[in-house]
Amino acid sequence: MNVGGARGIGAAESKLFASEGAFVFVADILDDRGEELVRQIVESGGEARYLHLDARRENDWISAIRTIEESKQKLNILVNNVGINDRNSIMGTSLADWSNTMESNATTMFLGIRSVVPLMRKSGGGSIINIGSTSSVTGTPYAAYSSSKWAMRGLGKIAAREFVAEGIRVNTVCPGFILNEFNEGQPYVEALRKSVPMGRAGSSDEVAHLSLYLASDEAAYVTGQDIVIDGALSMPTYVLSTFAGK
Ligand SMILES: NC(=O)c1ccc[n+]([C@@H]2O[C@H](COP(=O)([O-])OP(=O)(O)OC[C@H]3O[C@@H](n4cnc5c(N)ncnc54)[C@H](O)[C@@H]3O)[C@@H](O)[C@H]2O)c1
């Protein structure tokens, strides 16, 4: 199940996982994008189905899980891409914006884990992959967004511990600057690109391959981790300058 799977990193994962033989339930609020993506996956020989799911709504999770159960597909993988951005400081953030961002980014992860675990137990285990951010590594000055991503990191570790004995692994992927619709056209894009030591943005496909690894049996011993994919963006500059010119 790939939530927030209709666009960006999620869409790249939906395609990649389907090409690797997974039946992908693409869940999102972007119904037209999701339906079109599923059509493309099926046309190229993969298996997928679109589910409308507002990940902030518990009832939507209940009906999505019921649909998956009725389909008789096993549920072993949850990728959670759901995220909205809010680029404001503490003083520039209203309570309503704070609550909306925390609900969209962190509460959705809590609801997702709670919803899929019963089916993963029936499947004999699974892998939960949450797409966090380097905002929860360095502390980007976006009050609500960055805090919500720190909450995701924390919840990922708690979940990993809670379900480890049941064969359910939980990891957080922390991307840096990924150029897609999340930030295309924003005024900061060029400055951000220059600040990446690797000199370029990452792609949705590169993040999708990391998610695929974490979903696979090759990652059987990896759980409770925050895995950064950012072209060294989050490395302390003093470390980078130590190696400068060598
Ligand atoms: N693009 C970047 O530079 C970047 C960097 C770090 C982290 N991230 C994180 O990666 C994740 C994916 O982002 P992206 O870059 O693909 O951007 P995106 O905006 O294209 O993807 C977010 C997806 O989540 C969906 N979504 C939002 N609210 C939802 C809800 N309530 N219920 C269901 N679906 C919902 C959107 O419709 C969209 O498909 C996000 O969590 C984002 O915070 C992105």
The ligand as an SDF file (V2000), in Angstrom:
LIG
                    3D

 44 48  0  0  0  0  0  0  0  0999 V2000
   10.4290   17.0800   -2.5220 N   0  0  0  0  0  0  0  0  0  0  0  0
   11.2850   17.3020   -1.5480 C   0  0  0  0  0  0  0  0  0  0  0  0
   12.2430   18.0730   -1.7050 O   0  0  0  0  0  0  0  0  0  0  0  0
   11.1290   16.6010   -0.2220 C   0  0  0  0  0  0  0  0  0  0  0  0
   12.1980   16.7030    0.6830 C   0  0  0  0  0  0  0  0  0  0  0  0
   12.1100   16.0750    1.9120 C   0  0  0  0  0  0  0  0  0  0  0  0
   10.9770   15.3610    2.2210 C   0  0  0  0  0  0  0  0  0  0  0  0
    9.9420   15.2820    1.3350 N   0  0  0  0  0  0  0  0  0  0  0  0
    8.7810   14.5010    1.7620 C   0  0  0  0  0  0  0  0  0  0  0  0
    8.5140   13.4900    0.8280 O   0  0  0  0  0  0  0  0  0  0  0  0
    7.1210   13.1680    0.8690 C   0  0  0  0  0  0  0  0  0  0  0  0
    6.5930   13.1290   -0.5420 C   0  0  0  0  0  0  0  0  0  0  0  0
    6.7270   14.4370   -1.0790 O   0  0  0  0  0  0  0  0  0  0  0  0
    6.9160   14.7380   -2.6270 P   0  0  0  0  0  0  0  0  0  0  0  0
    8.1920   15.4290   -2.7780 O   0  0  0  0  0  0  0  0  0  0  0  0
    6.6530   13.5470   -3.4450 O   0  0  0  0  0  0  0  0  0  0  0  0
    5.7510   15.8460   -2.8180 O   0  0  0  0  0  0  0  0  0  0  0  0
    4.2310   15.7110   -3.3100 P   0  0  0  0  0  0  0  0  0  0  0  0
    3.5360   16.9060   -2.7940 O   0  0  0  0  0  0  0  0  0  0  0  0
    4.2300   15.4670   -4.7580 O   0  0  0  0  0  0  0  0  0  0  0  0
    3.7050   14.3800   -2.5750 O   0  0  0  0  0  0  0  0  0  0  0  0
    2.8880   14.3730   -1.4520 C   0  0  0  0  0  0  0  0  0  0  0  0
    1.7380   13.4100   -1.7260 C   0  0  0  0  0  0  0  0  0  0  0  0
    0.9550   13.3150   -0.5230 O   0  0  0  0  0  0  0  0  0  0  0  0
   -0.4020   13.4410   -0.8930 C   0  0  0  0  0  0  0  0  0  0  0  0
   -1.1780   13.9120    0.2590 N   0  0  0  0  0  0  0  0  0  0  0  0
   -1.0970   15.1160    0.8980 C   0  0  0  0  0  0  0  0  0  0  0  0
   -1.9970   15.1610    1.8960 N   0  0  0  0  0  0  0  0  0  0  0  0
   -2.6470   13.9650    1.8800 C   0  0  0  0  0  0  0  0  0  0  0  0
   -3.6790   13.3990    2.6770 C   0  0  0  0  0  0  0  0  0  0  0  0
   -4.2430   14.0800    3.6910 N   0  0  0  0  0  0  0  0  0  0  0  0
   -4.0950   12.1390    2.4140 N   0  0  0  0  0  0  0  0  0  0  0  0
   -3.5490   11.4410    1.3750 C   0  0  0  0  0  0  0  0  0  0  0  0
   -2.5800   11.9250    0.5880 N   0  0  0  0  0  0  0  0  0  0  0  0
   -2.1290   13.1660    0.8430 C   0  0  0  0  0  0  0  0  0  0  0  0
   -0.3820   14.4330   -2.0470 C   0  0  0  0  0  0  0  0  0  0  0  0
   -1.5910   14.4250   -2.7660 O   0  0  0  0  0  0  0  0  0  0  0  0
    0.8160   13.9320   -2.8380 C   0  0  0  0  0  0  0  0  0  0  0  0
    0.4750   12.8920   -3.7150 O   0  0  0  0  0  0  0  0  0  0  0  0
    6.4650   14.2330    1.7600 C   0  0  0  0  0  0  0  0  0  0  0  0
    6.2120   13.6890    3.0230 O   0  0  0  0  0  0  0  0  0  0  0  0
    7.5100   15.3250    1.8410 C   0  0  0  0  0  0  0  0  0  0  0  0
    7.4320   16.0400    3.0680 O   0  0  0  0  0  0  0  0  0  0  0  0
    9.9900   15.8840    0.1190 C   0  0  0  0  0  0  0  0  0  0  0  0
  1  2  1  0
  2  3  2  0
  2  4  1  0
  4  5  1  0
  4 44  2  0
  5  6  2  0
  6  7  1  0
  7  8  2  0
  8  9  1  0
  8 44  1  0
  9 10  1  0
  9 42  1  0
 10 11  1  0
 11 12  1  0
 11 40  1  0
 12 13  1  0
 13 14  1  0
 14 15  2  0
 14 16  1  0
 14 17  1  0
 17 18  1  0
 18 19  2  0
 18 20  1  0
 18 21  1  0
 21 22  1  0
 22 23  1  0
 23 24  1  0
 23 38  1  0
 24 25  1  0
 25 26  1  0
 25 36  1  0
 26 27  1  0
 26 35  1  0
 27 28  2  0
 28 29  1  0
 29 30  1  0
 29 35  2  0
 30 31  1  0
 30 32  2  0
 32 33  1  0
 33 34  2  0
 34 35  1  0
 36 37  1  0
 36 38  1  0
 38 39  1  0
 40 41  1  0
 40 42  1  0
 42 43  1  0
M  CHG  2   8   1  16  -1
M  END
$$$$
